[in-house]
């Protein structure tokens, strides 16, 4: 019998399936599914030079062991809550409402929605579906789809590492405020504390504002508590001072909580998110109801929503909308790929993406009512415009809102509720970020870390390293370092750069139609055609334009619009930004030089997907119908087969 062709029958998903390959078996492919059909017809297996290898059924125990090694979500709810916990974070509460009022109120929703549908949802779906299809983390998923673009995975994990170091600092601050909220009198409510200065003015007494008798450099109790009691802030990044040990202990507590949320992988994460992802909504609803019942709330809400169409002529408004989408949807960070990789293959990730995106944007919108109703109340009590009290970022969370709760009856309760909401909003975002980094490392080195107890040790190692680095950020000059991380290391510029390469890789190199086939194979139908158009044209175009605009309009970082960073500080910031961006071209050059063959052969090999990726069923059915019918030809002779090894080069 000729030995140049071999067909192996293996039990994959149905009684009999054929796999065709050469002598070495290195290019075996699943071609068609025969079901219960036997080899009857005009050609005979033996006379055609076909060797039929008996099917070997996998042992259920082996499949079970393999599944347990990596893990899967117990049910869809765990996946939805984990993703919701990751994408719905502090930015929804302290960044979106401020951007909305700053950029034209209700008019800001126009650029926001354009970026949402042109960039946010398409990239969100791309990453989630990629993780689900490959079953791999943020690095190896790109390796299996298109090896030359594996640098995207490394770049995203560099950003993830920076996030793991500095994002949790916010939790340490929130924990510190929470513990101080149990005092009989809130310590940021008056100027009678040891850390207050002669410039401190109690703004609860609005008559001082009306009479214009305040000192020129007057500050509030809330500002002095934040800067002098919590941060102990120095005069610049050149003077880090000493470690604030109270904050260091709060940071340690935050890392301990984070560790035990994820130390058992998705088995523990999937259970924890039932509470951490839902509790903030309860707090937000309570604060919303309280806020809208306060005097002055209407003025605050109108200030938040009142449209100013003329602001749309300012390019910065569009830049803010784009960066907000990338920040709040956690795209280009590897998180969505990692979370999607724990899904079952046939999970409807397309429907999930639209649900989660709607939930995220709706949460941002509702949070604006909760925040600006309280800011309107504070402005009403002080007799000043809402713009006078509106803040964003840490200024809102640790100055403006704490100041507002001091004006409410039973202020300790409202302070506790607010900081609990901040803690849980930040906590699940933090531990999902760590889980994503761990997933990427474990999938990259499975032989090392997929052994009993080693994953837990890896998580502990990451936690310890991040904590030790984080101690720099809880020094007296740590706020300056925190701003460097936030402005450069995980900036919108870096995320936009990664997004361009992600959609180019999937849309143009791997093939948008081909990825649509993969998604159809998973969910049973093809996504909305506009998503493919976005991958091919809209998303890369919009991201490139926004990326270039961010570089053109770049302004050096300042703190509180007063302190200017020294040149070496700016240089450190750019080094952090480039450390992720450079991974993509650097890895592409490295793997090109490492691979053998002509340039064309290397490009073809490095832009080809892994052979063992799932093959769309419609390809298999088409092949089986063509080659197993009366008068059909030899199934492995002169056959042009579309497989996952195909490349557009």
N, C-alpha and C positions, 0 to 999 in steps of 0.2 A: 504494500500500500504506500503510495507516495507520502512522504513525511513533511512536505513543504507547507502544508496547511493543517491547522488543527482547530476543531470546534469543541468547546467545553460546555457541557450542560451543568449549570449550577443553580441551586435553589436560592433565588434572590428575593423576589416578591411573589412569585407564582410557581406552579409545579415545575416548569422547565424554561430555562432561558439560555440562549446561546451566546458564547463569547468567542470572538475570532482573534487570532494573533499569529505571530511568526514563530520560528523555531525556539527563540529565546524566551518568548512570552513577555517581552518588555513593552509591547504596544497592544496588549489585550484590550478589547473594547466590548462593552455590552451593546449588541446590535439590535436584537429584536426579542420580543416576548412571544413564545409560541403557545402559552397556556397548556392545554392538555393534548395539543396536536402531536401526532407521531410522525416520524420521517417517512411519509408515503408520498409518491408523486412520480413524475417522469424521470427524475434523477435519483440515484441511490447513493447513500452516504459512502459505502465502501468503494463503489466504482468511480466516484467523483473525487477520490483522494481525501476524503474527510474522515477524521478520526473522532468518534464521539466518546468523550470522556464522561464517565458516570458522574452524576451530580453528587456533590458532597454537602450535606446539610449542616449548617452551623449548629453547634450545641447551644441550647437556650442559655446555659450557664455562662458560656463565653460571651454572648451578646449582653447578658446582664452585667457581667463584670466590666465589659468595655464601657457601658453606659454609666455605671457607677463611678468609674474612674474620673469622668469629667463632670457628670451631673446634668440634670435638666430641671426646668421649672416643674413643680408638681402640677400646676394648672396655669391657665392663661392669666388668672387674676394676679398671681405673683409677678409675672412679667410686666403686666400693665402698671401695677403699683410701683415696681422697681424703676421702670422708666419714668413714671410720673414723679417719683421721689427725686430722681436725678435731674430732670429738666425743670421742675418747678422748685425754684430755690429763692435765695435772697434777692436776686435780680428782679424777680416778679414784683417784689414788695418795695424795694428801695430804689430801683432804677427806672422801670417802665413808667410809673406815674409821673416822676419828675421829668423824664424826657417828653412825655405827652404834653405837660403844661408848658415846658420850655420851648417846644417846637410847634406851637400853633394849636394846642388843645385837640379838639376833635379832628382837625385837619391832618394831624400826625398819623391818623389811621390810614390815610391814603397811601403814603410811602410804606408804612408798616405792612399793610396787606399785600402790596405789590411785591415786596421782598419775601413775604411769607410764602406766596404761591410760586414765585420765580426761583427762590433759593431754599427757603426753609423746609417746606414739605418735600420737594424732590430729593434734597440731600439726606433728609431724615429717613425717607423711604429707602434710598440707596444703601445707607449704612446698615439699617435694620435688616433689610433683605439680604445684604451681603453676609452678615453674620449668621443669619438663619440658613442660608444656602450652603455656605462652606463649613459651618459648625466649628469655626475657629475664632480666636481672639483678634485684637486689633492689629497685630503684625502678620501672623501667618495667614490670615484671610486674604490679604493683598498678595502674599507670596503665591497662594494657590490660584488666584485669579490672573495675575500678571506679575511675574517675578521682578521685572525691572522697576516696577512701582512699589516694591516692598518698603522703600524709603518713606512712603506716606505713613505706614504703620509706625516706623521708628519716630518720625516727626510728631505724630499724635501722642505717643507715649512720653516723649520729652515734655510736651505741654502738660500732659497728665501728671507727670512727676512734679512739675512746678506747682500745679494746682493743689496737689496733695500736701505740699509744704505750707503754702500760705493761706489757702481757703479755710483751713481749720482754725487759724488764728481768730477769725471772726467768732467761731464758737467759744473760744476761750474768753473773748471780751463779753459775749452774751451771758456766759456762765457767771462771770464776775458781777455783772449787773443783776442777774437773777438772785444771787446770794445777797446782794445789798438791798434787794427789793423787800426783804423780810424785816427791815429795820422799822422801828416805830414811826420814824420820820424819814422819808426818802432822802438820802444824803445829797442828792443833786437839787433839792428843793429850796435850799436857803444858802446864805453867804456866811453862816456862823460856824463853819468847819475849819479845822486847822490848816487845810490846804488852800483855803480861799485867800484872795488878795484884797487890797484896798480898792481895786478897780471893779470888784464884783458888785453887781447891781441886781437886786431882786426884781425881776420883770413882772412878778405877780402884781406889783404895785404899779399899775399903768399910769398913774398921775405923774410919775417921774418922766415918762416919755412925753406926755402932753406938755409939761412945763419946760422941756428941753434943759434939764439941769443935770443930765448924766455927764460923767467924765468923758473926755474925748475918746479914750481907749477902753470904754466900759465893756465888760464881759458879763455873761450870765452864770448862775450857779451850775447849770448843766454843762456849759463849756468848760468851766474850771474843774468840775468833777472829771470830765473826760480827759482833758489835757494834763491836769496836775495830779489827780488821784489815780486814774486808771493807767494812763500812758507814762506820766512823768516825763513828758517829751523834752528833748534837748534842743539845742539851737541849730542842729544840722546833722547830715548823715556822717560827717567826719567825727562826730562825737556820739558814739553809741551808748556810753554810760554803762550802767550795771543792769543785770537781769532783774526784771520785776518778778520776784519769786511768787507772789500771789497769782500773777498771770501764768507763770510757768506751771504752777500746780493745776490751774484750770485747764491749761493745755494738756497736761498729763491725763487729767480726768477725761477730756474729750477724746484722746487717743485710746484710752482703755475702753470707753464705750464703743468707739468705732471698731476696735479689734474684735470684741466679742459679738458685734453685729454680723461680721463676715468670716469669722475664723473657720467655719465649716462650709464655706462656699455658698452656693445657691440654696443649700438646705437650710442654712440659718438666715441668709439674706431674705429669702422668700417669705419667711415667717415674720421677721422684724418689720418689714415694710407695711404689713397690715396695720400697724400702729403708727409708725413714723411718717408714712405718706398720707394718712387720713387725719391724724390729730391736728396738723396745722390748719386744715379746712374748718374744723370745729372752732379753733381759736379765731380764725379770720372772720367767720360768721358772727361770733360773739362781739368782736371788736367793731365789725361793720354796723351791727345793730346799735351798739353803744354810740358809735360815732355819728350816725345820722340823726340821733335823738338829741344831740348837743346843740346849743345855740350857736349860730354862725356856720353850721355844717353846710347849709345850702350855698352860701357864698364860696366856701371851699370847693364844693363839687362843681359849681358853675365855672370857677377859675380853672378847674382841671379839664373840663370838657369844652369850654367856649372856643369855637373854631376861629382861626385866623388864617385864611387861605393865602394871604400874602407871604406867609412864612415858607410856603412850598417853593418859592423862588430861591431860597437859600440852599446851596448844595449840602451844607452841614446837616440840615434836617434829614436828607436822604442818607447821608453817612451814618447818622445816629440810628435811623431805622434799620439799616443793614446790619450794623454791629450788634444791635439789640437782639435781632433774630438769631445771629450766630451764638451769642452768649446764652440766651435763654433756652435755645433748643439743644444745647450741648453737642452740636455737630462738629465734626473734624477733631474730636478728642478721643475717639476710640471707644467711648462708653457704649454707644448704641450698637456697635458691632459686637462687643463683648456680651451685652445683654441679649441681643438677638441670637447669638450663637447657642444659647441654652434653650431656645425654643424647639418644639417638635418641627419636623421638616414641613409638615402640611399646615402649620399655623397660618392664619390669615393676617400676615404682617401688614398688608396694604390697608385693610380696614383699621387695624390697630393704630397705624401711623396717623390717619386722619382723626381718629378719636383723641389720641394723645395731643396732637397739635392743636386741636380745638380746645381741649381742656387747658392747655398751657396758656394760650392767648386769652381765654376767658378768665382764667385766674388773675392774669396781669391786669385785665380791665376792671375786675371786681375789686382787686387790691387797691386800685386807684381811688375808689369810693371810700374804702376804709381809711386810707391814709389822709386824703384831702378833706374829708369831713372833720377829722381831728385837727388838721392844720387850720381849717377855717374857724374852728372853735377857738384855737389858740390866738389867731389873729383878731378875732372878735373880742376876746378877753383883754388883749393888750391894746386894742384900738389902732391896729396897723394893717396895711394891705397884706393879703395872703402871700404875695411875692416876697415879703420881708421875712417870712418864717419858713418858706419852702426850701427844702434841702434834698440832697440825694446821697446815696451810698452811706458810709458810716456816719456822715453828718445827720442824716435822717434817723437812722436806727439808734444812735447813741447820744444825740443832742436834741434834735427837734421833737421827736416823739416822747422821749422821757420827760422833756420839759412840759409837753402837753398833758401828760398823765398827772403831773403834780397839781394841775388845775381842776382835776376831777375829784368828786367825793370817793372815799375809800381808794385812794390812788395806788396803794400797795397791790391790791388785787389786779388792777388794770396793768400795772407794770409787770407783775408776774406772768399774766396771760400773754402780754406782748413779747416778752423775752423767751417764754416757752415756745411761742410760735416761731421766733427766729431760730432757736436752737434746733427744733425739729425740721424746719425748712433746710437748714444747713447740714444737719447730721446725715440725712439720707443722701444728699448730694455728695457729701464727703465720702461716706463708706462705699457708695457705688463707684466713685472715682478710684478708690483704692482697689476695689474688687476688679475693676476693668484692667488696671495695671497688673494685678496678680494673674488674671486670666491670660493676658498677653505673654507674660513671662513663662507661665506653666505650659502654655501651648507651644512656646518657642523651644523649651527644654523639657519635653514630657518625660524623658528617661530619668531625669534628675528629680523633678518635683512631683511626679504622679506616683509617689510612693507614700506609704502610710506615715502620717505625721509631718511630712516635709512641707506641705502647703501651709500648714499652721506656722511652721518655723519661718517660712518665707514672708508671710504676712507680718509676723512679729518683727522680723528684720527690717522690713519696709517701715513699719510704725516707729521703731527705735531710731532709725536713720532720719526719718522726716521730723521726729520730735527734736532730735539734737540740732538739726539745721534750724528748726522753728524757734529754738531758743534765741537765735539772733533777732527774731522778729518780736520778741517780748522783752527786749532790752529797752532802755529809755529812748534810744534812737531808732527802735525797731519799726516805727511807723513809716519812716523814710524808706526802709528796705521793703516793707509791705507795698508801698506805692510803686516801687520799681517792678516788683513781681506783677502787680495788677496792670500796670501801664504797658509793660514790654513783654514779659514772659508769656502771658496768656492773652495777648492783645487781639483785637479784631483783625489787625493786619495779618498776623500769623494764621489765624483761622481762615481768612479769605484766600490766602496763598494755598493752603492745603485743599480747600474746596475746589479750586480751579483744577488741580491735578486729579482729584478724585473723580470729578465728572468727565474729564478728558480720558482718564483710564477706562472707566466703564462705558462711556458713551461712544468713544471713537476707537480705542484700542481693542478692548474686549468685545464691544459691540452692543449698542442699545437694544437692538432687536433680539440679540442673543440673550441678554439679561432679562428682557421681557419674557422670553421663552422659559427661562429658569423660574421667574416669579409665577408665571402661569402654571408651571409644573407643580409649584408648591401650593398655590391657593386655588387653582382650578379655573381661573379666568385671567384675562390680560388687564393690567391697570389702565387708567384713563390715558389716552394717547398724548395729552398735553404734557404729562410727566416726562415722556421720552423726548419731546421737543425741548423741554427745559434742560435735560441732561446734555443734549446735543448743542443747543444754541443759547437759550436764555440764561441759564445758570452760569456757564463759563463767561459769557459776555458781561453780565451784571457784576459778577464777582471780580472780574478783571478791571472793570471800570471803577468799582468801589475801592479796590486795592490800590490802583494808581492814584486815585483821588486822596486816599489816606496818606500816601507818601508825599504828594504835592502839598497838602494842607497840614503836614506834620508840624507840631509845635512841641518844644521840649517840655518835659514834665516839671511841674511846680507843685508845691504843697500849700494848700489853702490860698492859691493864687498870689502868694507872697514869697515864700521861700523858693529860690532857684537852685536846682541841683548843680553841683560842680561838673566840669567836663568829664572827669573820670567816672562820676556817678552815671551820667548819660551813656558813657561808653560801656559800662557794665550792663546797663539796661539793653542796649543794642546787641551785646554779646548773648544775652539770654534769649532775645528774639531770634537771632540768627542761628542759635544752637538747634532750634527745631526746623527752621526753614531749610538750612543747608543739608539736612539729612536726605532730602529727596534727590537733588542732583549728585550728592556725594555717593550715595549708595548705587545710583544708576551707573556712574562711572566705574565704581569698584566692581560691580557684578559683570559689567561689560568686559573689563580687563581680565577678570578671573575666568570667564567662560571661554572655552576653546572653539575654534572654527573661524570661518570668514565673518566679516561684519554682518552680512546678510543672514548667515546661519545663526549667529549669536542673537541678533535682533529677533529672528523668528522663534528661537528657543525661549528667549526671555520675555516674549509677549504672548506666550502660549500658556493656557491654563493647565492645571494638573489633570492628568488623565482619569483619575479615579473620582472626579467630581460627578454628582448625579447627572444623568443624561435625561433631558426632557422626554417624557413618555411618547409624545406624538412623533418624535424622530424614530423611536424604536418600532412603533406601530406601522409607520410608513415603510420601513425597511422590511418588516416581517411580511407585509402585504405584497411587496414587490418581488421578493425572492422565494417565497414559499407558496406558490400557486402553480397550477398545471402549466407546464411549459416554461417555468421559471429557470433562470440560469444559475450557475454556480454562485453561491452566496459570497464567496471571498475572491472572486475573479473580476478584475477591472471594475471595482466598486468605488465610487466616490462617496465617502461617508462624512457627514457633518458630526464631529465629535467635540468634546471639550478641549481637544488639543488644537483646534482650529485657531488661526490668528488672522488678523486683518493685514499683516505685513506680507 
